[in-house]
Every structure is written in structure tokens, then in C-alpha cells.
């Protein structure tokens, strides 16, 4: 992602799952302050995932569902993955530049784990 400014929009998350194959997931990109602030608040579910950029921490206050959270470095490599219940505050990750959110349990199905490489395709 480098220093390019990401705007809000849709795309595809491509997870390089190694020998197991590649997963392609619908993605919503929250690049503006307003979109990052709202995130998944007020939703009962999400199809695919949401990328908050730039971000290095999240919270689940006022959320209706548990979520999986993956912290990504500047090269979109996964540095941590957590499942968070509603009403929790995630600790900031110093090397994280982006946060990926999805419904609880889905990231392991896609192959998102520490050390995995992901890619974002716009559009």
C-alpha cells in the first residue's frame, strides 16, 4: 500500500494461503476517517471483510457480533490475529498499519494467520 492514499470503496482480498491455495474474499475498504470510525458498528453481519487503513487498533464497543481482527504491516503481511467479543478494546500493535475485520471464525477458513501474505485488488 505504501504511501498511496486509499479511499473508501470495494475490492477483493486475496489471501496467499501457501500450498493450500489462494482465497478471494469480497472486501470493503475504509480509508477515510469517517468510514474507519464507523467500521462494522451497527451491523449484524458482513459478507467478506473490511479493511481499515491506516489503523493499528480497534474496539468492539456497540458491536452486535464477535469479530476476527487481523493486524497487517505496511506490506500487508499478517502480524497478529485475534477474535474479539463485543465490548472489548484491542491493544495497539506498533508495527501494524492496517486492520482487517470479519465475522468471527472466517479468517481461519480463508487462511489468514500470522505470517500470511494478503493482497488487495481494487474494484
C-alpha positions as CSV (number, residue, x, y, z in Angstrom):
1,X,0.0,0.0,0.0
2,X,3.0,2.3,0.5
3,X,2.2,6.0,0.8
4,X,-0.7,5.9,-1.6
5,X,-3.8,7.2,-0.1
6,X,-6.6,4.6,0.0
7,X,-10.1,5.9,-0.4
8,X,-13.4,4.2,0.6
9,X,-14.6,1.5,-1.8
10,X,-14.9,-2.1,-2.6
11,X,-12.4,-4.6,-3.8
12,X,-11.2,-8.2,-3.3
13,X,-8.9,-9.5,-0.6
14,X,-6.6,-12.2,-1.9
15,X,-5.1,-14.4,0.7
16,X,-1.9,-16.3,-0.3
17,X,-2.6,-19.5,1.7
18,X,0.6,-21.2,0.5
19,X,0.3,-24.8,-0.7
20,X,-3.4,-24.9,0.3
21,X,-4.3,-22.4,-2.5
22,X,-5.5,-18.8,-2.7
23,X,-8.7,-17.4,-1.2
24,X,-10.5,-14.5,-2.8
25,X,-12.9,-12.6,-0.4
26,X,-15.2,-9.6,-1.0
27,X,-13.6,-6.6,0.7
28,X,-14.9,-3.2,1.8
29,X,-12.1,-0.6,2.2
30,X,-12.5,2.1,4.9
31,X,-9.8,4.7,4.1
32,X,-11.5,7.9,5.2
33,X,-11.7,9.0,8.8
34,X,-15.5,8.7,8.8
35,X,-15.6,5.2,7.4
36,X,-12.8,4.0,9.8
37,X,-14.7,5.4,12.7
38,X,-17.9,3.6,11.8
39,X,-16.3,0.3,10.7
40,X,-18.6,-2.6,11.5
41,X,-20.7,-0.7,14.1
42,X,-24.4,-1.3,13.9
43,X,-24.1,-4.3,11.6
44,X,-25.5,-7.8,12.3
45,X,-23.2,-9.4,9.7
46,X,-20.8,-8.7,6.9
47,X,-20.2,-10.6,3.7
48,X,-16.4,-10.8,3.3
49,X,-14.1,-8.4,5.2
50,X,-13.5,-4.8,5.9
51,X,-10.0,-3.2,5.7
52,X,-9.4,-0.2,8.0
53,X,-6.4,1.8,6.6
54,X,-4.5,3.4,8.2
55,X,-5.2,1.8,11.6
56,X,-3.3,-0.1,14.3
57,X,-6.0,-0.9,16.8
58,X,-9.8,-1.4,17.0
59,X,-12.5,-1.7,19.6
60,X,-15.8,-3.6,19.6
61,X,-17.9,-1.2,21.8
62,X,-21.5,-1.1,20.5
63,X,-20.9,-4.0,18.2
64,X,-23.6,-6.7,17.8
65,X,-21.3,-9.6,16.9
66,X,-17.9,-11.1,17.7
67,X,-15.3,-10.4,15.0
68,X,-11.9,-11.7,13.8
69,X,-9.3,-9.0,13.7
70,X,-6.0,-9.3,11.7
71,X,-3.3,-6.7,12.1
72,X,-1.2,-6.1,8.9
73,X,2.1,-4.4,8.5
74,X,2.9,-1.9,5.7
75,X,3.5,-4.8,3.2
76,X,0.2,-6.4,4.1
77,X,1.7,-9.3,6.0
78,X,-0.3,-10.6,8.9
79,X,1.4,-9.9,12.2
80,X,-1.4,-10.9,14.6
81,X,-4.9,-12.4,14.5
82,X,-7.4,-12.1,17.4
83,X,-11.1,-12.9,17.9
84,X,-12.8,-10.1,19.9
85,X,-16.2,-10.2,21.6
86,X,-18.4,-7.1,21.7
87,X,-17.4,-4.5,24.3
88,X,-13.6,-5.1,24.1
89,X,-10.7,-2.7,23.4
90,X,-7.9,-4.1,21.3
91,X,-4.3,-3.2,22.2
92,X,-2.5,-1.1,19.5
93,X,0.1,-3.1,17.5
94,X,3.2,-0.9,17.0
95,X,4.1,-2.3,13.5
96,X,0.5,-2.5,12.3
97,X,-0.5,-0.1,9.6
98,X,-3.8,-1.7,8.6
99,X,-6.6,-3.7,10.3
100,X,-8.7,-6.4,8.7
101,X,-12.1,-7.2,10.3
102,X,-14.6,-10.0,9.5
103,X,-17.1,-12.2,11.3
104,X,-15.7,-14.5,14.0
105,X,-14.3,-17.7,12.6
106,X,-14.0,-16.7,8.9
107,X,-10.3,-15.7,8.8
108,X,-9.1,-19.2,9.7
109,X,-11.2,-20.6,6.8
110,X,-9.5,-18.1,4.4
111,X,-6.0,-19.0,5.7
112,X,-5.4,-15.7,7.4
113,X,-2.8,-16.4,10.1
114,X,0.4,-14.9,11.4
115,X,2.9,-14.7,8.6
116,X,0.3,-15.0,5.8
117,X,0.6,-12.5,2.9
118,X,-2.5,-10.8,1.7
119,X,-3.2,-8.5,-1.3
120,X,-5.9,-6.0,-2.2
121,X,-7.4,-5.8,-5.6
122,X,-9.4,-2.6,-6.2
123,X,-12.8,-2.6,-7.9
